[in-house]
């Protein structure tokens, strides 16, 4: 009998909670002179610089490095890059709620592109996601409706992440190192492209002096936070059943929205609370629906999953 790996649920829970707090160091870098696009770019480049020597060693040993995973890497990397920038361009709670409306996009993709049946659970999840998104934007109330660049990035990041997640489910299993390297490598490329967009809100490149001043902190965040957190999420997802994994990943939204309400000094009223409850509920409903209707599908071999069966 295969020995069960120790505490994978705890690893995923800790990683998810830590990711929900990442807005704190990200905004600290912004306060110290890194504009939004460039603060985000450094969060990809610093971990990538640490991982590249290990990738080179794997290449010399003729082991896969993850460079081949460019499609999934670009989708997930671009999604997270846009999400991180949204945390600096709009309220943290708005960014989290709009990003976590992704069950709506996941439902559209699974039904429209993968031929999955439109079940009652998917319908409820879609309704809750869209309701939460419209609530946080203030649709229906002309006095409170607003949408800014950060809101748009949060919405687009959720859509891209849904596409990336669909590819992950269809792809054959690869090593955790390959997943992590592809994430930071192609996320760096996506973040660089975003930083070059002619949008004043994204800011200007930092000076060499600023980078030298913050270098130690960038390395510390990369090695002590970003790489372990991403490794924990990817590793844990291999050893936790899909339903439980979906619930554990919701911890990020709970911790992020809760910490923002307590620490960010941003407005958090009834509308924000309702939007948060609706979006988090949509994620939980999606998990319940998948657990009831897709257990057999989750156990199909990779060759059948690749064919969309």
C-alpha positions in Angstrom: 0.0 0.0 0.0 1.3 3.5 -0.9 2.4 5.5 2.1 0.4 8.7 2.5 2.5 11.8 2.4 2.5 13.8 5.6 0.0 16.6 6.1 -0.7 17.8 2.5 -3.9 19.5 3.6 -2.0 21.5 6.1 0.6 22.5 3.5 -2.1 23.7 1.1 -4.0 25.6 3.8 -0.8 27.4 5.0 0.2 28.2 1.4 -3.3 29.5 0.6 -3.4 31.7 3.8 0.0 33.0 3.0 -1.0 33.9 -0.5 -4.0 35.8 0.9 -1.6 38.0 2.8 0.8 38.7 -0.1 -0.8 42.1 -0.7 1.0 43.4 2.4 4.7 43.0 1.2 3.5 44.0 -2.3 2.2 47.3 -1.1 5.3 47.7 1.1 7.4 47.6 -2.1 5.1 50.2 -3.7 5.6 52.5 -0.7 9.3 52.2 -1.1 9.3 53.4 -4.7 8.3 50.5 -6.9 5.4 51.4 -9.1 2.7 48.8 -9.6 3.9 47.1 -12.8 7.5 47.0 -11.7 6.7 45.9 -8.2 4.9 42.9 -9.8 7.7 42.2 -12.3 10.3 42.0 -9.5 8.1 39.3 -7.7 8.6 37.1 -10.7 12.1 37.9 -11.6 13.6 37.4 -8.2 12.4 33.8 -7.7 13.2 33.1 -11.4 16.9 34.2 -10.8 17.1 31.8 -7.8 15.6 28.9 -9.8 17.5 29.2 -13.0 20.7 27.5 -11.8 18.7 24.5 -10.7 17.0 24.5 -14.1 20.4 24.6 -15.8 21.5 21.6 -13.7 18.4 19.6 -14.6 19.0 20.5 -18.3 22.6 19.2 -18.0 21.3 16.0 -16.5 18.7 15.7 -19.4 15.8 16.2 -17.0 12.8 18.3 -18.0 12.9 21.9 -16.7 9.4 23.2 -17.3 10.4 25.5 -20.2 8.2 23.5 -22.5 5.1 24.3 -20.5 4.8 27.7 -22.1 1.1 27.7 -22.8 0.0 27.0 -19.3 2.8 29.1 -17.9 1.8 32.1 -19.9 -1.9 31.8 -18.9 -1.4 31.2 -15.2 1.6 33.6 -15.1 -0.3 36.4 -16.9 -3.3 35.9 -14.7 -1.3 36.1 -11.5 0.7 39.1 -12.8 -2.5 41.0 -13.5 -4.0 40.0 -10.2 -1.0 41.3 -8.3 -1.1 44.6 -10.2 -4.8 44.9 -9.4 -4.0 44.7 -5.7 -2.0 47.9 -6.1 -4.5 49.6 -8.4 -7.7 49.1 -6.6 -9.0 48.1 -3.1 -7.7 44.8 -1.9 -11.2 43.5 -1.2 -12.4 44.5 -4.7 -9.4 42.8 -6.4 -9.9 39.6 -4.4 -13.7 39.5 -5.0 -13.5 40.2 -8.7 -10.6 37.7 -9.2 -12.5 35.0 -7.3 -15.5 35.4 -9.6 -13.6 32.9 -11.7 -16.1 30.0 -11.1 -18.4 31.9 -13.5 -15.7 31.8 -16.2 -14.8 28.2 -15.4 -18.4 27.2 -15.8 -18.6 28.9 -19.2 -15.4 27.3 -20.4 -16.3 23.8 -19.1 -19.7 23.8 -20.7 -18.8 25.7 -23.9 -15.4 24.3 -24.7 -15.2 21.0 -22.9 -18.7 19.8 -23.4 -19.5 19.3 -19.8 -23.2 19.2 -18.8 -24.7 22.4 -17.4 -25.8 21.0 -14.0 -27.8 22.6 -11.2 -24.6 23.0 -9.2 -22.9 24.8 -12.0 -25.9 27.1 -12.5 -25.9 28.0 -8.8 -22.1 28.7 -8.9 -22.5 30.8 -12.0 -25.3 32.8 -10.5 -23.5 33.4 -7.2 -20.2 34.4 -8.9 -21.9 36.9 -11.2 -24.0 38.3 -8.3 -20.9 38.8 -6.2 -19.1 40.5 -9.1 -22.0 42.8 -9.9 -22.5 43.6 -6.2 -18.9 44.7 -5.6 -19.0 46.9 -8.7 -22.2 48.5 -7.6 -24.2 47.6 -10.7 -27.8 48.8 -10.2 -26.8 51.7 -8.1 -25.8 54.7 -10.2 -24.3 56.5 -7.2 -22.0 53.7 -6.2 -21.1 52.0 -9.6 -17.5 52.3 -10.5 -14.8 50.4 -12.3 -11.1 51.3 -12.7 -8.0 49.8 -14.2 -7.4 47.6 -11.2 -10.9 46.3 -11.3 -10.5 45.4 -15.0 -7.2 43.7 -14.3 -8.8 41.6 -11.5 -11.6 40.6 -13.8 -9.3 39.7 -16.7 -7.0 37.8 -14.3 -9.8 35.6 -13.2 -10.8 34.8 -16.8 -7.2 34.0 -17.7 -6.8 31.9 -14.6 -9.9 29.9 -15.5 -8.3 29.2 -19.0 -5.0 28.2 -17.3 -6.8 25.9 -14.8 -8.6 24.2 -17.7 -5.3 23.5 -19.4 -3.8 22.2 -16.1 -6.7 19.7 -15.8 -6.2 18.5 -19.4 -2.4 18.3 -19.3 -0.3 15.2 -18.3 1.3 15.3 -14.9 4.7 17.0 -14.6 7.1 17.5 -11.7 6.5 20.3 -9.2 9.8 21.9 -10.2 8.6 22.2 -13.8 5.3 23.7 -12.7 7.0 26.3 -10.4 9.7 27.2 -13.0 7.1 27.6 -15.8 5.0 29.8 -13.5 7.8 32.2 -12.7 9.5 32.1 -16.1 6.4 32.8 -18.2 4.9 35.0 -15.5 8.1 37.2 -15.8 7.5 37.5 -19.5 3.8 38.4 -19.0 4.6 40.9 -16.3 7.3 42.5 -18.5 4.8 43.0 -21.3 2.3 44.5 -18.9 5.0 46.9 -17.6 5.6 48.2 -21.1 2.0 49.1 -21.7 1.5 52.9 -22.2 -0.6 53.3 -19.1 0.3 56.0 -16.6 -1.1 54.0 -13.6 1.4 51.2 -14.1 4.3 53.6 -13.4 7.9 54.0 -14.4 10.9 51.6 -14.1 12.8 51.9 -10.8 16.2 53.4 -10.6 19.3 51.2 -10.0 19.6 52.8 -6.6 16.1 51.7 -5.7 16.7 48.2 -6.8 20.0 48.0 -4.8 18.2 49.3 -1.7 15.4 46.7 -2.0 17.5 43.8 -3.3 17.9 42.0 0.0 14.1 42.2 0.6 13.4 41.0 -2.9 15.6 38.0 -2.3 14.1 37.3 1.1 10.5 37.4 -0.3 11.5 35.2 -3.2 13.3 32.5 -1.2 11.3 32.8 2.0 7.8 33.3 0.7 7.0 33.1 -3.0 8.9 29.9 -4.0 7.8 27.9 -0.8 4.2 29.1 -1.2 4.0 28.1 -4.9 5.8 24.9 -4.2 3.3 24.1 -1.4 0.3 24.7 -3.6 1.6 22.6 -6.5 2.9 19.8 -4.3 -0.2 19.7 -2.1 -2.6 19.7 -5.1 -1.1 16.3 -6.0 -2.0 14.7 -2.7 -5.3 16.3 -1.8 -8.6 15.2 -3.5 -10.0 17.8 -5.8 -13.0 18.7 -3.6 -11.0 19.2 -0.5 -8.4 21.1 -2.5 -11.0 23.5 -3.8 -12.2 24.3 -0.2 -8.6 24.8 1.0 -7.8 27.2 -1.8 -10.7 29.3 -0.7 -8.7 30.2 2.4 -6.8 32.7 0.3 -9.9 34.7 -0.4 -11.1 34.5 3.3 -7.7 35.6 4.7 -7.1 38.2 2.0 -10.5 39.9 2.3 -10.4 39.7 6.1 -6.9 41.0 6.5 -7.7 43.8 4.0 -10.7 44.8 6.0 -8.7 44.9 9.2 -5.4 46.3 8.0 -5.7 48.2 4.8 -7.8 51.1 6.0 -10.0 50.7 2.9 -13.8 51.1 2.9 -15.4 47.7 3.6 -19.2 48.0 4.1 -22.3 45.9 3.6 -21.9 45.8 -0.2 -18.3 44.5 0.0 -19.3 42.0 2.6 -22.2 40.7 0.5 -20.0 40.5 -2.6 -17.4 38.5 -0.6 -19.9 36.0 0.8 -21.5 35.5 -2.7 -18.1 34.9 -4.4 -16.7 32.6 -1.7 -20.0 30.7 -1.7 -19.8 30.3 -5.5 -16.4 28.6 -5.0 -17.7 26.3 -2.3 -20.8 25.4 -4.4 -18.5 24.6 -7.4 -16.5 22.2 -5.1 -19.6 20.5 -3.9 -21.0 20.1 -7.4 -17.7 18.7 -8.7 -17.5 16.3 -5.8 -21.0 15.0 -6.5 -20.8 14.8 -10.3 -17.2 14.4 -11.4 -15.6 11.9 -9.1 -15.3 9.3 -11.9 -13.9 11.9 -14.3 -11.2 12.9 -11.8 -9.9 9.3 -11.7 -9.6 9.0 -15.5 -6.1 8.3 -16.9 -4.2 11.3 -18.4 -4.7 10.0 -21.9 -8.4 10.1 -21.6 -8.4 13.5 -19.8 -6.4 14.9 -22.7 -9.0 13.9 -25.1 -11.7 15.7 -23.1 -13.6 12.6 -22.1 
